[in-house]
């Protein structure tokens, strides 16, 4: 059990521990005020379409390093760090998914981006992007989610092993809070049942999810059974959209944009062509 918890804690807290390594890079970027907070951001590229990169839990704009430059060759691209992450305003409180979506809307306003955007989001950025697309439907023309978190995650864990799921969820509720970093761990993992995200209009939706197996799964979601159920859930959700598509990979773990950047670039290219 102790070994299992060590693996779990390492897996979840690594994104937070890695943040200082990216400070130098972020200091080279820009920041913009959205009222109470400053958000670190970077803009590159040009073209008819604008891609917004929404990072995962505890991660900021630097997580997109493997694909950012290549994406700027395809369209105008904005990557940013949410409040409490990397070089954005530090906080010691948590935000709801809806509040994070509102921060994104304010960022777009300040950057004078008025045309519909393409949301490309990783992990916990998925719920934020889904909420943004539902709350601001006229501002989104397409969405590509990279191994996104979902409202099914905790239920899948409980379905596999209720007692172990209860222990793992208790650990994950506290990740990052002591450092005031993002604080989304508590906001996400304390939900029971998981939030019912509002309905998104009919837009092109692509989900790229991993089903790669772990030799020593550090948590229930990453067991063979968890991978299988999650993969099926992602396919069913994506294909519930008339213009939906699911891509499952066995070549990457959770950070698909780092392990298989070419896969993300290929799907973004296809999405752009579809929008044309």
C-alpha positions in Angstrom: 0.0 0.0 0.0 2.8 2.4 0.9 4.5 1.8 -2.5 1.2 2.4 -4.2 0.7 5.8 -2.4 4.3 6.9 -3.2 3.7 6.2 -6.9 0.4 8.1 -6.8 1.9 11.1 -4.9 4.9 11.3 -7.3 2.6 11.1 -10.4 0.3 13.9 -9.2 2.8 16.3 -7.7 5.5 16.3 -10.4 3.7 19.0 -12.5 3.8 21.3 -9.5 7.4 20.5 -8.6 8.6 21.2 -12.1 7.2 24.8 -12.3 10.4 26.6 -11.1 12.3 25.0 -14.0 10.2 27.1 -16.5 10.5 30.5 -14.8 13.4 31.6 -17.0 11.4 30.8 -20.1 8.3 32.6 -18.9 10.1 35.7 -17.9 10.8 36.1 -21.6 7.1 36.2 -22.3 4.4 38.7 -21.6 1.7 39.3 -19.0 -1.7 41.0 -19.2 -4.1 42.2 -16.6 -7.6 40.9 -16.4 -8.7 42.9 -13.4 -7.6 41.3 -10.2 -4.9 39.1 -11.8 -2.1 39.1 -14.3 -1.9 36.2 -16.7 1.4 35.2 -18.4 0.9 34.5 -22.1 2.5 34.2 -25.5 1.1 34.8 -29.0 2.6 33.6 -32.2 1.7 32.8 -35.8 -1.0 34.3 -37.9 -4.0 33.3 -40.1 -7.7 33.1 -40.3 -8.0 30.8 -37.2 -6.9 31.3 -33.6 -5.9 28.4 -31.4 -6.0 28.8 -27.6 -3.9 26.3 -25.6 -5.4 25.4 -22.2 -3.0 23.5 -20.0 -3.7 20.7 -17.5 -3.8 20.8 -13.7 -0.8 22.5 -12.2 0.7 23.2 -15.6 1.2 26.5 -17.5 2.1 27.7 -21.0 5.5 26.0 -21.0 3.8 22.5 -21.1 3.1 23.3 -24.8 6.8 23.7 -25.7 6.9 20.5 -27.9 4.2 21.7 -30.3 3.9 25.5 -29.9 6.3 26.6 -32.6 4.9 24.1 -35.1 1.3 25.2 -34.3 2.2 28.8 -35.0 3.0 27.8 -38.6 -0.6 26.7 -39.0 -2.6 29.5 -37.3 -2.5 32.2 -34.8 -1.8 30.6 -31.4 -2.2 31.8 -27.8 -0.8 29.9 -24.9 -1.2 31.2 -21.3 -0.9 30.2 -17.7 -4.0 30.2 -15.5 -4.0 32.2 -12.2 -1.7 30.5 -9.7 0.5 28.8 -12.3 4.0 29.6 -13.5 4.4 33.3 -14.0 0.8 34.3 -13.6 -0.5 35.9 -10.3 0.2 33.7 -7.4 -2.8 32.7 -5.2 -3.7 30.9 -2.0 -7.3 30.1 -2.9 -9.0 27.9 -5.4 -11.2 28.7 -8.4 -14.1 26.8 -9.9 -14.0 25.6 -13.4 -16.5 28.3 -14.4 -14.3 31.0 -12.9 -11.3 29.7 -14.9 -13.5 29.8 -18.0 -14.4 33.4 -17.2 -10.7 34.3 -16.8 -10.1 32.9 -20.3 -13.0 35.1 -21.7 -11.4 38.1 -20.0 -8.0 37.2 -21.5 -9.6 37.1 -25.0 -11.2 40.4 -24.5 -8.0 42.0 -23.4 -6.2 40.6 -26.4 -9.0 41.8 -28.6 -9.7 38.3 -30.0 -13.3 38.5 -31.1 -13.6 35.8 -33.8 -14.4 32.2 -32.7 -11.5 30.2 -31.4 -10.2 26.6 -31.6 -9.7 25.3 -28.1 -6.9 22.8 -27.7 -6.8 21.5 -24.1 -5.0 18.9 -22.0 -6.2 17.0 -19.0 -8.0 19.4 -16.5 -8.0 21.9 -19.3 -10.7 19.8 -20.9 -13.4 20.6 -18.3 -12.4 24.3 -18.5 -12.7 24.3 -22.3 -16.0 22.4 -22.2 -17.4 24.9 -19.8 -16.1 27.8 -21.8 -17.6 26.4 -25.0 -21.0 26.0 -23.3 -21.0 29.4 -21.6 -19.6 31.3 -24.5 -20.9 29.3 -27.6 -20.4 32.1 -30.1 -16.7 32.3 -29.2 -15.8 28.7 -30.0 -15.7 27.1 -33.5 -14.0 23.8 -32.6 -12.3 21.9 -29.8 -9.5 19.3 -29.5 -9.1 17.7 -26.1 -5.9 15.8 -25.2 -6.5 13.0 -22.7 -9.1 15.2 -20.9 -10.4 14.8 -17.4 -14.1 13.9 -17.4 -17.1 13.6 -15.1 -16.7 9.8 -15.3 -13.2 9.6 -13.7 -14.1 9.1 -10.1 -17.0 6.8 -10.9 -14.7 4.6 -12.9 -12.3 4.4 -10.0 -15.1 3.5 -7.6 -16.4 0.9 -10.0 -13.0 -0.9 -10.1 -12.3 -0.9 -6.3 -14.4 1.3 -4.0 -12.1 1.0 -1.0 -9.0 1.8 -2.9 -10.7 4.6 -4.8 -11.7 6.3 -1.5 -8.0 6.2 -0.4 -6.7 7.6 -3.7 -9.2 10.3 -3.9 -8.4 11.5 -0.4 -4.7 11.8 -1.4 -5.5 13.7 -4.6 -7.7 16.3 -2.8 -4.6 17.7 -1.1 -2.2 17.8 -4.0 -0.6 21.3 -4.5 -2.7 23.1 -2.0 0.2 23.7 0.5 2.0 25.6 -2.2 -1.0 27.7 -3.3 -0.4 26.3 -6.8 -3.6 26.2 -9.0 -5.6 24.5 -6.2 -7.6 22.7 -8.8 -6.9 19.3 -7.3 -9.4 19.9 -4.5 -11.9 21.5 -6.8 -11.8 18.5 -9.1 -11.4 15.5 -6.9 -13.8 16.5 -4.1 -16.8 16.3 -6.5 -19.3 13.5 -5.9 -21.0 13.1 -8.2 -18.7 14.6 -10.7 -20.0 17.8 -12.3 -22.5 17.7 -15.1 -21.0 20.0 -17.7 -23.4 22.1 -19.7 -24.4 21.1 -23.2 -22.1 22.2 -26.0 -23.5 23.2 -29.4 -22.8 21.2 -32.5 -19.1 22.0 -33.4 -16.2 19.8 -34.5 -14.9 18.0 -31.5 -11.8 15.8 -31.4 -10.7 13.8 -28.4 -7.2 12.2 -28.4 -6.9 9.8 -25.4 -4.3 7.3 -24.2 -5.0 3.6 -23.6 -1.3 2.7 -23.1 -0.8 0.1 -20.4 1.4 0.6 -17.3 3.6 -2.2 -16.0 3.0 -0.9 -12.5 -0.2 1.3 -12.6 0.2 4.0 -9.9 -3.6 4.5 -9.6 -6.8 2.8 -10.4 -7.5 5.0 -13.5 -4.3 3.7 -15.0 -4.9 0.0 -14.5 -5.7 -2.0 -17.6 -9.4 -2.0 -16.6 -9.4 1.7 -16.0 -7.7 2.4 -19.3 -10.2 0.3 -21.1 -13.3 1.9 -19.5 -11.9 5.4 -19.9 -11.1 4.8 -23.6 -14.6 3.6 -24.2 -16.0 6.6 -22.4 -14.0 9.1 -24.5 -15.1 7.4 -27.7 -18.7 7.5 -26.8 -18.6 11.1 -25.6 -16.7 12.4 -28.7 -18.9 10.4 -31.1 -22.1 11.8 -29.5 -21.3 15.0 -31.5 -22.4 15.0 -35.1 -18.9 16.3 -36.0 -17.1 14.3 -33.2 -14.1 12.1 -33.5 -12.0 10.0 -31.1 -8.4 9.0 -31.5 -7.0 6.4 -29.1 -3.2 5.9 -28.8 -1.2 3.1 -27.3 2.1 5.0 -27.8 1.8 7.8 -25.2 0.9 8.1 -21.5 -1.0 11.1 -20.2 1.1 13.9 -21.8 0.4 13.0 -25.4 1.4 16.4 -26.6 4.9 15.7 -25.2 5.1 11.9 -26.1 3.5 12.2 -29.6 3.6 15.8 -30.7 3.2 14.8 -34.3 -0.1 13.1 -33.5 -1.5 16.4 -32.0 -0.2 18.4 -35.0 -1.7 16.0 -37.5 -5.2 16.2 -35.8 -5.0 20.0 -35.6 -4.1 20.1 -39.3 -7.1 17.9 -40.1 -9.4 20.0 -37.9 -8.2 23.2 -39.7 -8.9 21.7 -43.1 -12.4 20.6 -41.9 -13.1 24.2 -40.8 -12.2 25.5 -44.2 
